[in-house]
Structure formats: C-alpha cells, structure tokens
Amino acid sequence: MFGIAAVFAKEAFATGVSVPALLATRFGIAAVLFWLVAAGQSRRRRYRPSRRLLLRCVALGAIGYALQAACYFTALTKMNASSVGQLLYVYPALVLLIAVGLRRESFDAAKLVALVTSAVGLTVLLRAGGSVGAITTTGALLALGGAGTYAVYITIAHTIPAELDVFVLSALVCGSAAVSTLTFGLMTGSLRGPDNVAGWGWLTLLGVLW
C-alpha cells in the first residue's frame, strides 16, 4: 500500500503539488467513494454509533491519520521512497510495545526475538540502501514520526466496535482527514495544485487505489 502510494506521490510532487494539496485531494476522493459504497448498502441493518464514537472516528481521521500521512508524504520530499518506507515499517514493533505497555499483550521470548530480528533486518536494509540516496535527519525524523503516529492510530482504531460498518468508518476517517489537511493548507497558504493534467491523474490514482 505505502509502496504504491510513494510512487504516485513522487510523480505528483514532480508536477508541483504540495503535500497539503495532495493529502486533501487524496482523502477527499477516498471519502466520496467510501460514502457512495456505504450509501449503496443502506438497506442493510446498521449499527448506530453513539455521538462519542463518531467523535472518536472523526478525531482518528482529523488528527491521527492526517498527521501520519503528513509525516510520511513530507518525508518523501526529503528522502528516497525506499528509505522512507523502511523507516515507516518500524510501526509494527511500536504497536507491540504499546500493547505491552497497555497490558493488552504479554511480552515473551518469541516476541523479543521478533523485535530484535526486525531491528537487525531494518538496520541491514538501511545500510545496504545507502547508495540509493542519502538519509537526511529531517526525513528520518518525519518517517519515524509517521511510524509512531500510525502505531498510535492502529492502537486506538482497534478499540472501535466491530459492529460499525467498515465503509462508514473509512468515510468518516478520510472525510475528517480531508477537512483537516485542507484547513491546514488554507491557513498556511501552502495549497498548490499540479501544473498539468498528469498531476491530477496521479492524485486521482492516490485517492482511488491508496
């Protein structure tokens, strides 16, 4: 998922698109598609979420998912996609550590071996990929920030009741993320669209496929 997104994003950035514009467009397209699918299933009996649960879903998108995506895609403007992707995939280990810290998971030898193995593997990959492009401090911090934010996002999302329709949940998350990133872009004057039609094509692919 993130590998394909990186390719599309790099192509979009080459047409002059800013990160806030990319995210607002991507999330906006995805939200519309998810709402259309959810509406098409309107005949099914749905679980009616409480106002508190709806606010949690909105916060997941407006804060959690938007911040994670902002870190990840901004990192792509600072470093090559392979290095960013490798750093991002620290998040499964972080999810485990958070779960252990919250006492949702127990820590045993097998998990310790898995953590050490993944850390060693990541280190080897990063060293071997040095010829692909330089790892910058800003890019690395952004990529790791994306990993950390995604780990927290997954942890909180895991508490959402399974009865809530997945398409409604996705529509709420993407819609609120679109509003959040659009607002940030407008407030900072950083919304820049593509210079050509191809750029809009890459943005559309991001919205539909990622």
C-alpha positions in Angstrom: 0.0 0.0 0.0 2.6 2.5 1.1 4.9 1.4 -1.7 2.4 2.2 -4.4 1.5 5.5 -2.7 5.1 6.6 -2.7 5.4 6.1 -6.5 2.2 8.0 -7.2 3.2 10.7 -4.7 6.7 11.2 -6.2 5.1 11.6 -9.7 2.6 14.1 -8.3 5.2 16.1 -6.5 7.1 16.4 -9.8 4.1 18.3 -11.2 4.3 20.9 -8.4 1.8 19.5 -6.0 2.3 20.5 -2.3 1.8 17.9 0.5 -1.4 19.6 1.9 -2.9 19.7 -1.5 -2.0 16.1 -2.2 -3.5 14.9 1.1 -6.6 17.0 0.9 -7.3 15.7 -2.6 -6.5 12.1 -1.8 -8.6 12.0 1.3 -11.4 13.9 -0.3 -11.7 11.4 -3.2 -11.5 8.4 -0.9 -14.2 9.9 1.4 -16.6 10.4 -1.5 -16.0 6.8 -2.7 -16.5 5.3 0.7 -19.7 7.3 1.3 -21.0 6.1 -2.1 -20.3 2.5 -1.1 -21.9 3.0 2.3 -25.0 4.5 0.7 -25.3 1.6 -1.6 -25.6 -0.7 1.4 -28.3 1.4 3.1 -30.7 -1.5 3.1 -28.6 -3.4 5.5 -29.4 -3.0 9.2 -26.6 -0.9 10.6 -25.1 -0.5 13.9 -25.9 3.0 15.2 -22.8 4.6 16.7 -23.0 6.9 19.7 -22.1 10.6 19.3 -18.9 9.9 21.4 -17.9 7.1 19.0 -18.5 9.3 16.0 -16.3 12.0 17.5 -13.6 9.4 18.1 -13.7 8.4 14.5 -13.5 12.0 13.4 -10.5 12.6 15.7 -8.8 9.4 14.3 -9.0 11.0 10.8 -8.5 14.7 11.5 -5.6 14.2 13.9 -4.3 10.6 13.7 -4.5 9.7 10.1 -3.9 13.2 8.8 -0.8 13.6 10.9 0.6 10.2 10.0 0.1 10.9 6.3 1.6 14.4 6.6 4.7 12.9 8.2 5.0 10.2 5.6 4.5 12.2 2.5 6.6 15.1 3.7 9.4 12.6 4.4 9.1 11.6 0.7 10.1 15.1 -0.3 13.2 14.8 1.9 14.5 11.3 1.1 14.1 8.5 -1.4 11.0 6.3 -1.1 12.8 3.1 -0.2 14.4 4.6 2.9 11.2 6.3 4.0 9.3 3.0 3.6 11.9 1.0 5.6 11.7 3.5 8.5 7.9 3.6 8.4 7.8 -0.1 8.9 9.1 0.3 12.4 5.4 0.7 13.3 4.5 -3.0 13.9 7.2 -3.1 16.6 5.8 0.1 18.1 2.3 -1.4 18.1 3.5 -4.4 20.0 5.4 -2.2 22.5 2.3 0.0 23.0 0.1 -3.1 23.5 2.6 -4.5 26.1 2.7 -1.1 27.8 -1.1 -1.0 28.0 -1.1 -4.7 29.2 -3.1 -5.8 26.2 -0.3 -8.2 25.2 2.2 -10.2 27.2 5.9 -10.0 26.5 7.6 -13.3 25.9 10.8 -14.7 24.3 9.2 -15.2 20.9 8.2 -11.5 20.7 11.6 -10.4 21.9 13.2 -12.4 19.2 10.8 -11.0 16.6 11.6 -7.4 17.7 15.4 -8.0 17.7 15.2 -9.7 14.3 13.2 -6.9 12.8 15.5 -4.3 14.2 18.6 -6.1 12.8 16.9 -6.5 9.4 15.9 -2.8 9.2 19.5 -1.8 10.1 20.9 -4.1 7.4 18.4 -2.8 4.8 19.2 0.9 5.6 22.9 0.3 5.4 22.6 -1.7 2.2 20.4 1.0 0.7 22.8 3.8 1.3 23.7 4.0 -2.4 20.1 4.7 -3.3 20.1 8.1 -1.6 21.2 9.9 1.5 19.2 9.6 4.7 18.6 13.1 6.0 17.9 13.9 9.6 14.7 15.7 8.8 13.5 12.9 6.5 14.3 10.2 9.0 12.6 12.0 11.9 9.5 12.6 9.7 9.4 8.9 8.6 9.8 7.7 12.2 7.1 10.3 13.3 4.8 8.7 10.7 5.6 5.2 12.1 4.9 6.4 15.7 1.7 8.1 14.8 0.5 5.1 12.7 1.2 2.8 15.7 -1.0 5.0 18.0 -3.6 5.3 15.2 -3.8 1.5 14.9 -3.9 1.0 18.7 -6.9 3.4 19.0 -8.6 2.2 15.9 -8.5 -1.3 17.4 -11.0 -0.1 20.1 -13.6 0.8 17.5 -16.5 -1.6 17.8 -16.5 -4.2 15.1 -20.3 -3.6 14.6 -19.5 -0.2 13.0 -19.6 -0.6 9.2 -16.1 -0.5 7.9 -17.1 1.7 4.9 -18.8 4.2 7.2 -15.7 4.2 9.5 -13.4 4.7 6.5 -15.6 7.5 5.1 -15.6 9.3 8.5 -11.8 9.0 8.9 -11.0 10.0 5.3 -13.5 12.9 5.3 -12.2 14.4 8.5 -8.6 13.9 7.3 -9.5 15.8 4.1 -11.0 18.7 6.1 -8.1 18.8 8.5 -5.4 18.8 5.7 -7.4 21.3 3.6 -7.8 23.6 6.6 -4.0 23.4 7.3 -3.2 24.2 3.7 -5.5 27.2 3.6 -4.3 28.6 6.9 -0.6 28.3 5.9 -1.1 29.2 2.2 0.6 26.0 1.2 -2.1 24.6 -1.1 -0.5 24.2 -4.6 -2.1 22.1 -7.2 -0.4 20.3 -10.1 1.0 22.2 -13.1 -0.5 19.8 -15.7 -3.3 17.2 -16.3 -0.9 14.3 -15.5 -0.6 15.6 -11.9 -4.4 15.4 -11.4 -4.2 11.8 -12.8 -1.6 10.8 -10.1 -3.8 12.4 -7.4 -6.8 10.5 -8.6 -4.9 7.3 -8.5 -3.8 8.0 -5.0 -7.4 8.7 -3.9 -8.8 5.5 -5.6 -6.0 3.0 -5.0 -4.4 4.0 -1.7 
